Amino acid sequence: MPESGDTRLIQGRYQLLDLIGRGGMGEVWRARDESLGRRVAVKCLKPLGPQHDPGFTRVLRERFRREARVAAALQHRGITVVHDFGESDGVLYLVMELLEGRNLSQLLEDNQQHPLPVPDVVDIAEQVASALAYTHEQGIVHRDLKPANIMRLVDGTVKICDFGIARLGHDIGFTSRLTNTNIAMGTPHYMSPEQISGAEVDQRSDLYSFGCVLYELATGAPPFDLDDAWAILVGHRDTEPEPPRRRRGELPEFFDRIVLDLLAKHPDQRPGDARELGRRIAAGRGAHPNRATYVPTVVSPHLRRTQHPPPERSGERSGERPAPGRPEPSLPSWTRGMTTGHKATGAGPLRLTPPDAAAGLTGEWIPRAGGRRPVVPRPATARPTPPPDVLATLVSRHNAGLSLGRLGRWTEAGEVHRAVAAEREHVLGADHPDTLASRYEVGFTLSRTGRPADALREYTRVAEGRERALGGEHTDTLAVRQEMAYVLGQLGRHFEAHQMYTSVLAVRERTAGPDHPDTLRCRHNLAFNLSRLGRLEDSYRLARDVAAARARVLGPTHPDTLVTRYEVAYTLGQLGRWPEALQTYREVAEARARALGADHPDTLAARYEVGISLGRLGRSAEALELYRALIEDRARVNGPADPETLRARHGLGVNLGRQGRWEEALAEARDVCAVRERVLGADHPDTLVSRREIAVGLGWLGRWADALTAYRHVAAARERVLGAGHPDTLASRNDEAHCLEQLGRGAEAVALYRRVAALRQQRATGGH
């Protein structure tokens, strides 16, 4: 299992940051996807123990891949997105979207086990029913639905987690069971009667478990709230539940009927499917609108979840005795010795463990095996292992730097990482993984603060260190080389970026296979870079192939598939095939809205590109309508000064200009530029784009002297930040030359055009 988040990279891509949960099947870490620069959650399953023979282990690994593919193919706003999966050093892992919110178990605990407000319970019921309807229509059964597996995000969205994991846990042996049973054991409080008896389960078993969840949310306790697991199981199988309204009178009658129908003992007596359940909830909600938010009141002690230790004896159940003359109901052998465990929390509440509280990845270091270059043992006179308190302090400071980055305070984060890197180099050595991890973070912060040249120098240093210590084909080395290629592209050095992407891709294809997510990601980046080299047809063909491969491996509406289709659309636009680009962008936007929600950043980004395409097709009136709606949504979701809100406003201004409304366009450009300068800085690329748009508007209004001043400001800033030969700088110099022509200063314009041509020729021949 991972031991420390600040140095551990999974497959050279996912940097584990801090432990956010530990349960019976493994651990969940907050992590950063280094390839895409996004925060994710990584679930690391417990390593397979030596008690399993190799043949069994192979079967489980294959089963894991199959279950993970199924989970990754689920695309619904109510289902946690699975981005990736694989195996690293014997640990099977899943990479999922990082959810900000609380699971329903935690919400109950926050509320001191009092029931949740009625409107919240009904809203949760409707959202979960929608998600279950989707998954059941795909032929997938969750098998372990409980409050701890349902998250409510900060915006109110409800998501189901861990599809496929319960069944996998059964196979690997993480759950409470005996062998030779065909059942995925969940927490006893939420198990269906057919699941308890060992019979085959289908989607109606999930509906029963969901009924138990709703019962607890509405009353503060599950339907059979007993201390003895054996008694709980018998209750599920043989005892009719007490109607929820008897415990809480303000519950609507329709809700009471729905929950009791879900808790029917026989599957045929429950709602036919989750779609029908959703319709019943919606109809009841419409007929019984809630006039006010329910304020939880103190409930009687018998409604609260008990915390008594489980009884030691298992042959006698508590609660009701069987009727005289009726034989004691029998249960499968696997139920003997079961304990109640926690109700809503399953394995207990998630423990927030800071990385510096975990042992192991600092101090003495042995690189992982597997054909990688060994490290020569340290001589007796080598640097001594630093005291643990020194290492712990450095880990804590490293984590502080990561936290600053999460807040977008990249300059401060860079200062922290730079200081930690220097101290780690002093006490651990230049090639120690911790030192290189800090150097990597320095590079990352530099690339985020518009300093790609400095980032490249830092990444180069990390790559050289990792190659010495781990070998050129180690995944950590490949990861940093891919970041080098990215910043080379930022610098406009696309030919070198192409060479580096190509070399990394060759290793990834040979070692991981052509369809591995990391291989496909590298191919995606290569396609992106080909378009920047002007090789548009090659870029289009490669992006199209990657999109097809991702659709085959991950599913056609998986976020990664849609990212590549987005790139396909971009290249179509560059090829002038705007009708096809518009259609593709629209399809991506619609798919993202269905899978991720209308307000998801990726959905909004695709809508922005639809506006770009409409403008390019001369459909400025439609583009203006789209941008106005997008600005409203962006401002509502992100705020009026958010960079993406300002980007939409920029698009609005451009299309005002296309309609000849230059006074309005100029006013919009000036307003956006002022906000960008205040929020992003005077030399930020977006600020400079707005300043150029001011110059364009001034030119169209015939104010060429003012336009020249603005164009020169942009060109000087780009030259200072990007270099004289960067394509954006050269484009600005061309703007400046055109402006000189309009002012009748032909000789100066010709001299500037010649200078730009010489610099472009120099770049084309690689002499930059």
N, C-alpha and C positions, 0 to 999 in steps of 0.2 A: 504494500500500500504506500502511497506517497507520504513523505514525512515532513516536508517543508515546502510551502508554496512559493517562496521567493526565488528558488533556484530550479525547481523541477519543471521540465518541459515534457509534455506528452507528445510523442511523435514529432518533436521539433517544432510544434505549432501552438500547443495550448499551455500557457504558462499558468501554473496553479498559484493562486494568490493567497487564499485563506480558506480554512475548513469551515463550512457552514452547516454541516449535518453529518451525523453518524448513526447508522441503524444496523439491523440484522444482516443486511446484504452488502454493506460496504459504507463508503463515505461519499459525500457530495462536497465539491470544492467550487468556490468562486474562482474563475479563471479568465484569462484574456486570450482570445484567438489572435495570435500574432500576424497571421496572414491577412485577415480582414479588419483587424483593429477594433474588434467588438468584444464586449463582455459576455461570457457564457457561463453555464454551470456544467461541471464535469462530474459524472457519477462513476466512481471507481468501484467495481464489484470486488468482493473478497477474493484473494487468490485461491486457486484450487489446491486443496491440501494433498499430501502424499498418499492419503488413503484411496485416492482415485487412480485406477490404472490408466495407462496411456490411451487405450481404446475409448474408454469412457470420457476422458478429457477431450479427445478429438470430437466426439459426438456433441459434447456440451459446447465446444467452441463453434461448431457449425450451427447448433441450435441458437446460440447467442447471435450469430450473424443474421440468421433468418428472422429471429424476433426483432432485432434492431432494425433491419430493413423494413419490416412491417411498421414498426413505430415511426421510422423516418418518413414513410410514405403518407402518414396521416397529416392532413393539412386542413385544419379548422381552427377558428379563433378560440374555441374552447378546449383545444388540445395543446399541451406543451409541445413545442416544435423540437424535434430531434435533428440536429445539424450533421452529426458525424458519429462514428463508432469505430472501434478497433481494439487492438491489444497492444499493450506496451509493457515489456519486461514481465510477461506472465499475468498482467492485470487487464481484465476486460473493462472497457470504459465506454460510456455514452456521453456525447456532447449535446447539451440542450440549451435552449434559450434561458437566460437568467431572468427569473421572475422576481419582481419587487412587490412584495405583499406578505400576506399571512395565510397559512393553510387554515381550514375550518376548525381543526383541532385547537390551533393557537388562538383563533378568535374566541372559541368557547372558554379557553383558559384565561384570556384577557378579560373576559366578562365574568370571571369567577364561577364558571360553569352555569351561569344563568342562561336561559334561552336567548337566542338572537332576536332582534326586532322582527315582527311579522313581515313587513315589506321586504326586508333583507332576505328572509327565508324563502319567500315566494319568488323573489328575483333570482336567487341562487338555484332554486328548483327549475325555473324556466331555462336558465342558461345551461345547466348540466344536462337537462333533457335534450336540448338541441345538440350538444356535443355527443351524447350517447347515441342519438338517432343517427348521426353521421358515422360513427365508428361501427355501430351494429349493421348499418347498410353496407359497410365494407367487409362484413363477416367476422368482425373482431370482437371478442369478449374481454373485458378488463380482468375479471376474476378476483380483484382485491380492492373493490371500491370502499373507501372509508374517509372520514374527515381529513386525515393526514395526507391523503392523496388528492385533495381538491384545494386549489389555491384561489384566493380572492385578491386580485391585484389592487394597487392603490387607486386605479381609475374605475374600480368596480367590476372589471372583467373577471369572469370565473373560468378557471382552466383545470382540466383533469390531468394528472401526472401519472407516469409509470405504466403506460400501456405495454404489455408484453413482459414486464418485469416479474409479476407474480408467478406466471407460468414458468419463466426461466428459473426463478428461485426454487420452485418445486423440483425442477430437474437437478439443480446443483445441490440441493439439500440444505438451503439456508433457512427454510421454514420449519415450523414444528410439525413433524409427521413421522410416520414409520415408513420404511420402504414397502414396495408392493401395493401402494395405494395410488389411485389415479386422481389425486385432488391437489389443487393449489391451496394450501392453508392460508387463510387470512386471519385477521383478528376475530375471535369468536363472536363478538358483539354484532358483526355485520355479515355473517355467513348465511347463505340461503339453505333451506332444508335439503335440497338435492345435493348441494355442495357438501353438507355434513354427512349425508348418507353414502357419499362416494359415487353417486350417479353422474352421468354425463351432464355437463352444464352448458347452457346457451345464454343468449342475451337476456332472457327473463331472470336469470340468476343475478345479473347486474342490477336489474330493476328492483329486486328484493333488497339487495345491499343498499341501493340508493334510498329505498324506503326507510331502512334503519338509520341512515344518515339524516334524512329529513326529520325523522322522529326525534333524534337527539338535538338537532338545531332548534326545533320548535318547542321542546319541553325541557331541555337541559340534560337529558339522560337517554340512553338507548332503550329500545322497547323491552329488553330483558336485562335489567340492571342488577345482576347478581354477582356475588363474589366468587362463586365456584364455576369454572369453565364448563364442567360437565353439566351443571344445571342450566347454564346459558344455552348450550347446544340442544338440550332437551326442550327448553322453552321455544327455541326457533322451530323445532320440529313438531311439537305437540300442543303448545299453549297459544291461545288466541291473545294477541296484544291488547292492552287497555287502550281505548280510543284516545288520541292525543288531546282532544277537547276536554276530556275529564281532568286532565292535568293542567290545562291552560285554556280557560273558557273563551278568551278573545280570539282564538284561532278560527278562521273562516270554516264554514261547514264543508265547502267544496274541498278544502285542503285536507280536512279530516278524512273524507271519503277516499281521496286519492291515496293518502298514506296507507290506509287500511287495505285498499285494493293492491297496492304494491307489496304489502306484507302477507298476501294470501299464501297459504301453505303449498298449494299446488300451482305449478307454473301456468297452467291453462286458465287459472282464475285471475291472473294479474293482467294489467293492460297488455294489449297485443304487442306493442313495441313502443320505443321511446318517442317516436313521432306522434303516436296517439296520446302518450303522456303529455307531451308538450302542448298539444291542442287543448287538452283538458285543463291544463294550468292556465293557458292564455284565456280560455273561455271563462274560467272561474275568476281570474284576475279582473277581466272586464266587467263581470257581473257584480263583483264585490270590491270596488276600488277602496284602497286604504286612504282614509281622510287625514290621518296624522301619523307621524312616525311613532312607533311603539317605544316606550321608555321601559327598559327591563326593570322589573320589581324583584324584591328578594323572594326567592321561592323556598318552599319548605325543604327541610334537609333531605327528604327521601327523593327529591328530584335531582339532587346534586350527585356527581359522580363520586362513588366511594373510593377510598385509597387504602383499604385494609390489605394486608399481605394475603396471598392466596393460601387456602388451607392445605395442610400437609397430606391429609388423607384424600383419596380420590374415589373410593368406592361408595360414598354416600353423598347424596346431593342435598343441598339446602333448599329451602322454599317448600313448595307443595309436595305432599306425599301422594303417591298414586292412589286411586280410588280402591276401596276394599275389593279384593278378588281380581283386580286387574294386574297382569304381570308387569314387573318393572321394565320399562322400555329399554332396549339394548342399543348401544352405539358402537360404531366401528372400533376395532382394537387400537387404532392410532390415537383415539381420544384419551386413552389411559395416561395419567400422569400429566395431562395438560394443565397449565396454569392460566389464569385469566389474562394476565398481562395488562397493558393499558388499553383503555377503550379507544378513545379518539386518537391518541398519539401513537398507537402501535408500539414502536420501539422506544417511546419516550420522546420528550420535546427535543428539538434540534439543539445541539450544544454549540455555542459560538466559541470556537477555540482559536485564538490568534496563532498565526504560524510560528511565532517565536516561542510558543509553549510546547511545540513539538520537537522531538529530538531528531537529530541526525544528519542533515546534509551539509553542515558546516564542519570545520575541523578536518580530520583525516578523510581522505576522499579516494575512492577507487572507482574509476570509470566503468560503465556497464560493458559487458562482454558482447560477443557476437560479431567477430570478424573485424573489430575496430582496433585501431592502433593502440597497443598497450602503453602504459606510462612506466617509465623507468622508476624503480623503487627509490624513495628518498634516502640519501646517505645519512649516516648517524649525525652529521653536523648540520643537517637541514634545519629550516626554520621550525621552532617548536610550535606545538598546537597552542593557540591562544586560550586564555581562560574562558570558560563558558559564559561568564557575565559580559565579556567583551563581545563575543559572537552574538549573544542575545540582543545586546544594544544595537549592533549593526543591523540585525534582522529587523528590529523594531523601527529603526530609522529608514531602512529600505521600504518597509510597509507604509511608513508615513509618506514617502515619495509616491508610492503607488496610489495612495488615497488622494493626494493632491492632483495626480493625473486624472483620477476618476471625476474630480470636481472641475476638470478643465483648466486647472492652474498649472499649465505646462512649464512655464518659466521657473516657478518655484520648485516644481517636481524635479526639473533638470538640475537645479542647484543642489538639492538633497542627494540625488543619485550620484552626482559628480563627486561630492564629498565622501559618500559611502564607498564609492569605487576606489578612491585614493587610499582610504584606510584599509579596505579589504586587500588591496594589492600589497600594502605594507605588511599586514599580519598573516595573509594567506598565500600570497604569490600572485603573479600576473595571470597565470593560466588556471587558477582555481575556478571551478564553476560559479561560485558566489561572486567573485570579482568580475567574471565575464558577464554574469547576469546583470550586474549593476551597470557595466559598460553598455550592454544591450539597451537598458532602459535610458541611459544617457542619449544614445542614438535615436531612440524612439521619440524622446521629448524634443530633440533637435528637429526631427522631421515634422513634428506637430507644430513647431513654432516658426516654420518658414525658413529653416536653415539646412537645406538638403545637402549642401557641400560639407558642412561640419558633421552632419549625420553620417554621410558616406565614410568619412575618415574614422569615425567611431566604430561603425559596423565593420569596416575593414580590419580594424584592430581586433575586434571580437572574433571575426572569421578566422584570422590567422592563429589566434590563441586556441580556438576550438579545433582547428585542423591539426595543430601540434598535439593537442591532448587527446582528441577523440578520433581523428582521421577525417579525411575529406568527404567521406560518404556518410558520416553520422548524421542523423536527422537534425540534431541541433545545429551542425555546421551548415546543412542545406537550408535551414530556416533563416539563418542570418544572411546567407548569400542571396536568398530570395528577397530579403529586405534591401540588400545592396542594389539589386536590380531595380527595385521599386524607386529608390531615391535617385538612381541614375536616370530613370524616366522623368522624375521631378525636375532634374537638372537639364532636361532636353537631350541627354546623351543616350538616345534610344537605340543606337547601334550597339553600344556596349551593354545596355540593358538586355537587348536581344541575345547577345552572346551568352550572358550569364543565365538568363532564363533557359536557353537551349541546353546548356551544360547541366543545370540542376534537373531539368526535365528528363534528360537521358538517364541520370542516376535514379530518379524516382520511378521511371518506367521499368528499369531493370530490377530494382530492389523491392518495390511495392506493387508493381503491376499497373497496366494502363488504365484500369478503372478505379484505382484507389482515390479517395477524395483528395489527398494531397497532390497526386499526379494530375487530376482533373483541374485542381486549383492553379497549378503551375501552367497548364495548357491554357487556361482562361487568361492568366496574366500575359502569357506570350501572345495570345490573340489581341489583347488590348494594346500591347506594345507594337505589334505589327501595324495596327492602324495608325499609330503615331509615327511610324516610319514611312507612311504613305503607301504601304502594301495592303491596300484596302481589300482587294479580292482575296488575298491570302488570309487576312484577318477575318473576313466574313466566313470563308469556308471553315476555318479552324473553330471559330466561335459557334458556328452552326453544328459542327461535329461534337463539340464539348457539350452543347445544350442537349443534343440527342443522347449522349452518353449519360449525362446527369439525369435526364428524364428516365432512362432505362434503369439506372442504379437507384436513384432517390425518389423518382416519381415526377410527373410533368408539372406539378404545382409546388414542388419543394422550393424553399427560398433560394437555394444555390442554383437550381435549374433556372429560376426566374431571373437571377442576377445575370446569368450568361445570355439568356434570351434578351435581356435589356441591352447587353453588349452587341448582340446581333442587330438589334434595332438601331443602335448608335452607328454601326458600320454601314447599315443600309442608308442611313441619312447622309453619311460622308460620301457614299457612292452616288448621291443624288436620287436615290430610290425612295423619295419621301412618302409616297402613298403606302408602300410596304412597311416603312419605318413607323408611320402613324398607326397602322393596323397592329403591328407587333407591340408597340408601346401600350396601346389600348388593351390588348389581351393581357399583358403583364399587369397593368393597373387593375383590371377586373379580377384576375386571379389572386393578386395580393389582397384586394379588398375582401374577397371571400375567405381567404385563408388567415389573414393577419388582422383584418379590420380596416375600416375606411380611414381611420386616423393614424394608422401605423406609418412611421417615417418612410418606409420603402414604398408604400402605396402612394403617399403624397409625392415622393420623388418621381414615380412613374407618371403621375398626372402632370407634373411640371414638364416632362419630356413630351407628353401629348401636346401641350401648349406650344413648345418649340416647333414641333412638326407642323402644327396648324399654321403657325406664322410662316414657316418655310414654304408652305403650299399656297401662300397668299390669302389664307382664310383668317385674316386678322380680327375680324369681328367675332368669330368663334373663339379665337385665342384670347381676346380681351375678356369675354364672358367667363372662360375657364380660369384665367388668372385672378379675376376678381373673387370668384368662389374659393380658389385655392388660397388667396391671401387671407380671406376670412377664416378658413379652416386652420391655416398655419398660425395665425395670430391667436386663435382660441386655444390651440394645442400647445404651442411653443412660446407665444408672446410676440408682441409687435416688433421687438428689436432682435429677435432670433435671426441668425444668418440665413436660414431657409425661408423665413417670412420675407426678408429683404431680397432674396433671390427671386421670389415670385413677384415682388414689386418691381424689380428690375425688368423682368419679362413683360410686365404690364407697360412699363415705359417704352420699351423697344417697339411694342406693337402700336402704341399711340403714335410713335414716329412713323411707322409703316403706313399709317392712315393719314399722314401729313399733319398731324396735330402736334407740331413741334414745340409750341409754347408749353403745352401740358406735359409733353415728354421731357423737356428740359427741366421743368419744375420737379417732376418725379425723380429724375436722375440726381438733381442736386440734393433733394431731401434724403434719398437713399444713401448717397455718398456721405452726407454728414453723419448719418446714424452709423454707417459702416466704419467710418474713421473713428468715431467715439468708441464703438464696441470692439472692433477688430484691429484698429491701428491704421496709420496713414499708408503703410507700405504693404498691407495685406492684399493678396491678389484680387479679392472681391472688391475692395475699396478702389483699386486701380481700374478695374473694369467699369465701375460706376463713374470714375473720373473721365475715362475715355468716352463714355456715353454722353457726358456733359459736353465734351469737345465735339462729338458728332452733332449734337443738337445745335451748338453754337454755329458750326459750319453750315448746316442747313438753313439757319436763320441769317446767313451772310455775315456773321461776326467772326471773320477769319483770324483776326489778330488775337482775339480772346481764345479762339480755338487752338491756335499755335501754342500759346502759353500752357493750356491744359494738356495738349499732346506731349509737349516737351517734359512736363512734370511726370507724366506716366512713363515715358521712355527712360528718363533718368532714374526713376525709382526701380523699374524692372532691371535696368543694367546694374544697379547697385545690389539688388537682391539675387538676381538670376544669372548675371553675367552678360557681357556684350553680345555673345553669340547665341543666346537662347532664342528660340523661335518667337516667343512672346515679345522679347525686346526688339527683335528685328521687325516684327509687325508694327510696333509702336514707332520705330524710326521711319518706316514707310509712310505711316500716317503723317508724321511730321513733314516728310518730303512733299507729300500731296498738298499739305496746307501751305507750304512755301510756294508751290506752283500757283495756288489760288491767289496768293498775295503778290504775284508777279516776280518773285525772287527765284527765277529759273536756274541761275548758275548754282545757287546754294542747294536747290532741290536735286539737280543732276549729281552734284558731288555726294550728297547724302545717299541717293539711289545707288551710286557706284560703290560706296562704302558697305551698304547693306548687301549688295550682290557679292562683294569680295568675302564678306563674313559667311554668307551662305555657301559659297564655293569651298571655303575652308572647312566648314562643317561636313560638307558632302564627301570630302576627301579624307576625313578623320583627323584633321589637323587642329583640333580644338583643345 
